[in-house]
Amino acid sequence: MSIEFILTGRHSRERKPKVITFVPLTGFLGAGKTTTMIAAATALQQRGRKVAVITNDQGAELVDTKLSRSALDAVAEVTGGCFCCRFEDMVDAVKTLVAADGVDTVIAEAVGSCTDLQATVVRPLRLHYGDAMIVTPLTAVLDPERHLDFERAAERGEPESDLSYLFHRQLAEADVIAANKLDTVRADQASEIVASLRSRHPNAVVVGYSAATGDGLDALLEVWSGPAANSAVDLEIDYDRYAAAEAQLAWLNQELSLLASDGRFDPTLWAQDVLRHLSAWALATDTMVGHAKITAEVGAGNFAKLSLTAAGAAPVLDRAADAAPGARAVINARVACEPEALDRAIARAVSAADIAHAVASSAAAAASFKPGYPRPVHRVAASAARPRSGD
């Protein structure tokens, strides 16, 4: 079965078919997949590749898409479900990007609560589109603090939670474990984390790096050209536990209009205060934050972007915006609580920030939701996937 996006390119003085390289990223919420994706795309473009990226989410209005479009020319999104449940939408996005922008490399980040991607995304792509697409080793991006949190819970003898189960299934199926944000932990901790991951996942290549600083990124790009060790292994996955883990999370995507009461306000500080209040609420209620992200846009290309990945943590500023009379804000939050609780928490956080910065905000009624049961379009066993040279 051929795919429609085989292009013709020039290599030296010969015309040869150009084959698309597809880089699949997985990893838990807040691991830094989008930052990794943008940093990797930028680095590959500097090496002469034409790179596009695809964001993915259960809902619409994605902060990650806006951030990606601010840095890259070719960006698409797949919403309404993970790549496994929106497989054809993902393939259509690749076709559109290649046809419109002539890309030769696509990096795609799956929803942070998704797993079983070897069977439901990687193998179906290789099976159906293997003549036109090189699928690189499946890479799981890991946040060291999240990893340590789950490890501490295990050391305390706590039963494995469904979210911990999901987290570890993502690592178990990965060909590459990309330990991101190592600049945020002590050097000795970083070494211990990498060593521990290599011991527990001997079939995976473990790379330590920081997408934010670029340190170690070249090593990650290098391993994408290597063999995919785990693609031939059928991952044991309890779909009921997988679904239960996703159902623990409330998902909120909300758009707000902001208007300064005193002429101008600082949208960066407003967004920072929203996340500070959310962080304090999560800490006080012992609620796990998968991630919460905010953009506040005051004009084309002029927007603030901040994120939060743990209860009680300080918001991380990715970029700031200029002061302005008004702004359009988008909030994405993935939090382990009931949807109604998240709606109330976000409403209180927004109200507090409005008061602090003399802002009048208006938004459609918040409508958090929980993802439905994962139902992949394709699920291909290892024995059914067509082998490729180098896999």
FENVENBEL-V311722 format. One record per backbone hydrogen bond with DSSP energy under -0.5 kcal/mol. CO is the residue of the C=O (numbers start at 0). NH is the residue of the N-H. If there is no record, write none. Layout:
# FENVENBEL-V311722
co->(CO | CO)
nh->(NH | NH)
This chain:
# FENVENBEL-V311722
co->(2 | 4 | 6 | 6 | 8 | 8 | 10 | 13 | 13 | 15 | 16 | 17 | 19 | 19 | 20 | 20 | 21 | 21 | 22 | 23 | 24 | 25 | 27 | 31 | 32 | 33 | 34 | 35 | 36 | 37 | 38 | 39 | 40 | 41 | 42 | 43 | 43 | 44 | 48 | 49 | 49 | 51 | 52 | 53 | 54 | 56 | 60 | 61 | 62 | 63 | 64 | 65 | 66 | 67 | 67 | 72 | 73 | 75 | 77 | 81 | 81 | 83 | 83 | 85 | 86 | 87 | 88 | 89 | 90 | 91 | 92 | 93 | 94 | 95 | 96 | 96 | 97 | 103 | 104 | 105 | 105 | 106 | 107 | 107 | 110 | 111 | 115 | 116 | 116 | 117 | 118 | 120 | 121 | 122 | 123 | 124 | 125 | 128 | 128 | 131 | 132 | 133 | 133 | 137 | 137 | 137 | 138 | 138 | 139 | 141 | 141 | 142 | 143 | 144 | 145 | 146 | 147 | 148 | 149 | 150 | 151 | 152 | 153 | 160 | 161 | 162 | 163 | 164 | 165 | 166 | 167 | 168 | 170 | 174 | 175 | 175 | 176 | 176 | 177 | 177 | 178 | 179 | 180 | 181 | 185 | 186 | 187 | 188 | 189 | 190 | 191 | 192 | 193 | 194 | 195 | 196 | 200 | 203 | 204 | 204 | 206 | 208 | 209 | 213 | 214 | 215 | 216 | 217 | 218 | 219 | 221 | 222 | 226 | 227 | 229 | 232 | 234 | 236 | 237 | 238 | 239 | 240 | 241 | 242 | 243 | 244 | 245 | 245 | 249 | 250 | 251 | 253 | 254 | 255 | 256 | 257 | 258 | 259 | 261 | 264 | 264 | 265 | 266 | 267 | 268 | 269 | 270 | 271 | 272 | 273 | 274 | 275 | 276 | 277 | 278 | 278 | 279 | 280 | 281 | 282 | 287 | 287 | 290 | 291 | 292 | 293 | 294 | 295 | 296 | 298 | 300 | 301 | 301 | 303 | 304 | 304 | 305 | 306 | 307 | 309 | 314 | 315 | 315 | 318 | 323 | 324 | 326 | 326 | 327 | 328 | 329 | 330 | 331 | 332 | 333 | 333 | 334 | 334 | 337 | 337 | 338 | 339 | 340 | 341 | 342 | 343 | 344 | 345 | 346 | 347 | 348 | 349 | 350 | 351 | 352 | 353 | 353 | 354 | 357 | 357 | 358 | 359 | 361 | 368 | 378 | 380 | 380 | 381 | 387)
nh->(5 | 6 | 8 | 17 | 10 | 15 | 13 | 10 | 15 | 8 | 18 | 6 | 21 | 133 | 22 | 105 | 23 | 135 | 107 | 138 | 109 | 140 | 30 | 35 | 36 | 37 | 38 | 39 | 40 | 41 | 42 | 43 | 44 | 45 | 46 | 46 | 48 | 47 | 50 | 103 | 104 | 106 | 75 | 108 | 77 | 80 | 62 | 65 | 66 | 67 | 68 | 69 | 70 | 70 | 71 | 74 | 52 | 54 | 56 | 84 | 85 | 376 | 377 | 89 | 90 | 91 | 92 | 93 | 94 | 95 | 96 | 97 | 98 | 99 | 100 | 102 | 101 | 20 | 51 | 22 | 107 | 53 | 24 | 109 | 113 | 28 | 119 | 120 | 121 | 122 | 379 | 124 | 125 | 126 | 127 | 128 | 129 | 131 | 132 | 19 | 134 | 21 | 135 | 139 | 174 | 175 | 25 | 140 | 177 | 143 | 179 | 146 | 147 | 148 | 149 | 150 | 151 | 152 | 153 | 154 | 155 | 157 | 156 | 164 | 165 | 166 | 167 | 168 | 169 | 170 | 171 | 172 | 173 | 204 | 139 | 177 | 178 | 206 | 141 | 179 | 208 | 143 | 183 | 184 | 189 | 190 | 191 | 192 | 193 | 194 | 195 | 196 | 197 | 198 | 199 | 200 | 203 | 205 | 176 | 206 | 178 | 181 | 213 | 216 | 209 | 219 | 220 | 221 | 222 | 223 | 224 | 225 | 228 | 230 | 232 | 234 | 236 | 238 | 241 | 242 | 243 | 244 | 245 | 246 | 247 | 247 | 248 | 370 | 334 | 368 | 332 | 330 | 363 | 328 | 361 | 326 | 359 | 262 | 263 | 266 | 323 | 269 | 270 | 271 | 272 | 273 | 274 | 275 | 276 | 277 | 278 | 279 | 280 | 281 | 282 | 311 | 283 | 284 | 286 | 285 | 289 | 335 | 333 | 307 | 331 | 305 | 329 | 303 | 327 | 301 | 302 | 297 | 298 | 295 | 317 | 318 | 293 | 315 | 291 | 312 | 316 | 306 | 317 | 304 | 264 | 259 | 257 | 328 | 296 | 255 | 294 | 253 | 292 | 251 | 289 | 290 | 249 | 336 | 340 | 341 | 342 | 343 | 344 | 345 | 346 | 347 | 348 | 349 | 350 | 351 | 352 | 353 | 354 | 355 | 356 | 357 | 358 | 357 | 260 | 261 | 360 | 258 | 256 | 250 | 380 | 383 | 384 | 384 | 390)
